[in-house]
Amino acid sequence: MQQTSVCQAKGLYVRDCGQEHRSTTGDCAFPFPFHTVHLRLQVQLETCHLQKFSDDTAIVACVRGGQQAEYRNLVEDFVKWCHRNNLLLNTSKTKEMVVDFCRARPLTQPVFIEGLEVVMVKTYRYLGLHLDERLDWSANTDILYRKGQSRLYFLRRLGSFNICRKLLQMFYQTVVASCLFYAVVC
């Protein structure tokens, strides 16, 4: 059976029939405020991938036939790497989301980080995108719709004050369009 998992130490777990992709993402906080350091953590595994963006990290793994050892070892190595580099891993924000397109979803053993069980969720927000366990975009679309409506209201209010068209266009581009077109790839 394939599954896709993404577990984020602030995480996700995604599962798809035939192969399993697991991922852990996490907030790593520097112990000193305003201290910026670029630390390297490279993963070169056949079935695992490490995705870093600012202070969010995601570990994604393709697990086939329930063989999760490489994924779980990578999660443990990531936790050790955080400790070695004096980074605090916020395990309270760690989440696991299972995306499984199989009809009969097998039970999945939970991931533990520093002795704490990672909570499994049905939806998760990662880098501004709202993902759900079926990879259905309706939740993300609904949220974008509400944000767009709210920001268009302010554009209409500005228009009612007879503000020049150029300023209204600038407001639309910076406030409305930036929200609506976030993470759109053409």
C-alpha positions in Angstrom: 0.0 0.0 0.0 1.3 3.4 -0.9 0.9 6.4 1.4 2.0 10.0 1.4 2.9 11.6 4.6 4.0 14.9 5.7 4.5 15.5 9.4 5.5 18.9 10.4 7.2 19.7 13.7 4.5 22.1 13.3 3.7 19.3 10.9 1.9 17.4 8.3 1.5 13.7 7.3 0.2 12.9 3.9 -0.7 9.5 2.7 -1.6 8.2 -0.8 -2.4 4.6 -1.8 0.6 2.7 -3.0 3.3 4.8 -1.4 3.5 6.8 1.8 5.0 10.2 2.1 5.6 11.4 5.6 6.9 14.7 6.7 7.7 16.5 9.9 8.0 20.2 9.9 8.9 22.3 12.8 9.5 25.7 14.2 13.1 26.1 15.2 13.5 29.1 17.4 16.9 30.7 18.1 17.5 31.1 21.9 18.6 34.7 21.4 16.3 37.3 20.0 17.2 38.8 16.6 20.1 36.4 16.2 20.3 35.3 12.5 22.4 32.2 11.7 22.3 30.1 8.5 22.8 26.5 9.5 23.1 23.7 7.0 21.2 20.5 7.3 21.3 18.4 4.1 19.4 15.2 3.6 20.3 12.9 0.7 18.0 10.0 1.1 16.1 8.1 -1.6 12.7 8.4 0.0 13.0 11.4 2.2 13.2 15.1 1.5 13.8 18.0 3.9 12.1 21.3 3.1 13.2 24.5 4.9 11.7 27.9 4.7 12.7 30.5 7.3 11.8 28.9 10.6 9.5 26.3 9.2 10.9 22.9 8.3 9.1 20.0 6.6 10.4 16.4 6.3 8.6 14.5 3.5 9.1 10.8 3.0 7.8 8.2 0.6 7.1 5.1 2.6 6.1 1.9 0.7 4.5 -1.1 2.3 4.5 0.5 5.8 8.3 0.7 5.9 8.6 3.9 7.9 12.1 3.4 9.4 13.9 5.9 7.2 11.3 8.6 7.9 11.3 8.0 11.6 15.1 8.0 11.7 15.2 11.3 9.8 12.8 12.8 12.3 15.1 11.7 15.1 18.2 13.0 13.3 16.4 16.3 12.8 15.6 16.6 16.5 19.2 15.8 17.3 20.5 18.3 14.8 18.3 21.0 16.4 19.8 20.2 19.8 23.4 20.2 18.5 22.8 23.6 16.9 21.2 25.1 20.0 17.8 25.4 18.2 14.6 25.0 20.2 12.1 22.7 18.5 8.5 23.7 19.3 6.9 20.3 19.7 3.6 21.8 20.9 3.1 23.1 17.3 4.0 19.8 15.8 1.1 18.3 13.8 0.7 15.2 11.7 -1.8 15.1 8.8 -2.6 11.9 6.9 -3.7 12.2 3.3 -4.9 8.8 2.2 -6.9 8.2 -1.0 -7.5 4.5 -0.1 -11.0 3.4 0.9 -9.8 1.5 3.9 -7.3 3.7 5.8 -4.8 1.7 7.8 -4.0 2.7 11.3 -0.8 4.7 11.5 1.6 4.6 14.4 2.1 8.1 15.8 5.4 10.0 15.6 7.0 10.9 18.9 9.3 13.9 19.3 11.1 14.3 22.6 8.7 11.8 24.2 5.6 13.8 23.1 3.2 12.3 20.6 2.6 14.3 17.5 -1.1 15.3 17.2 -2.9 14.1 14.0 -5.1 16.7 12.3 -7.4 16.7 9.4 -6.4 20.2 8.1 -3.2 22.2 8.4 -2.0 25.6 7.4 1.5 25.6 6.1 3.2 28.7 4.6 -0.2 30.3 4.2 -1.8 27.4 2.3 -4.6 25.4 4.0 -4.2 21.7 3.3 -6.6 19.0 4.2 -6.4 15.2 4.3 -7.9 14.7 0.8 -5.8 17.5 -0.8 -9.0 19.2 -1.6 -8.6 22.9 -2.2 -12.0 23.9 -1.0 -10.9 25.0 2.5 -8.1 27.1 1.0 -10.4 28.6 -1.6 -13.1 29.5 1.0 -10.5 31.3 3.1 -9.1 33.1 0.1 -12.7 34.1 -0.9 -13.4 35.5 2.6 -10.1 37.4 2.6 -10.8 38.8 -0.9 -14.3 39.9 0.0 -13.0 41.6 3.1 -10.3 43.5 1.2 -12.6 44.4 -1.6 -14.9 46.0 0.9 -12.1 48.4 1.9 -11.4 49.1 -1.8 -15.1 50.0 -2.3 -15.0 52.2 0.9 -11.9 54.0 -0.5 -13.8 54.5 -3.8 -16.7 56.1 -2.0 -14.3 58.8 -0.7 -13.5 59.8 -4.4 -9.9 58.8 -4.1 -8.0 59.0 -7.4 -8.1 55.9 -9.7 -4.3 55.5 -9.6 -4.3 55.2 -5.8 -7.2 52.7 -5.9 -5.3 50.6 -8.4 -2.2 50.7 -6.2 -4.4 49.6 -3.2 -5.9 46.7 -5.3 -2.4 45.5 -6.4 -0.8 45.6 -2.9 -3.7 44.6 -0.7 -6.3 42.6 -2.7 -4.3 41.0 -5.5 -1.4 40.0 -3.3 -3.8 38.1 -1.1 -5.7 36.4 -3.9 -2.7 35.4 -6.0 -0.5 34.2 -3.1 1.1 30.8 -4.0 -0.4 30.8 -7.5 1.9 29.2 -9.9 1.2 29.5 -13.6 
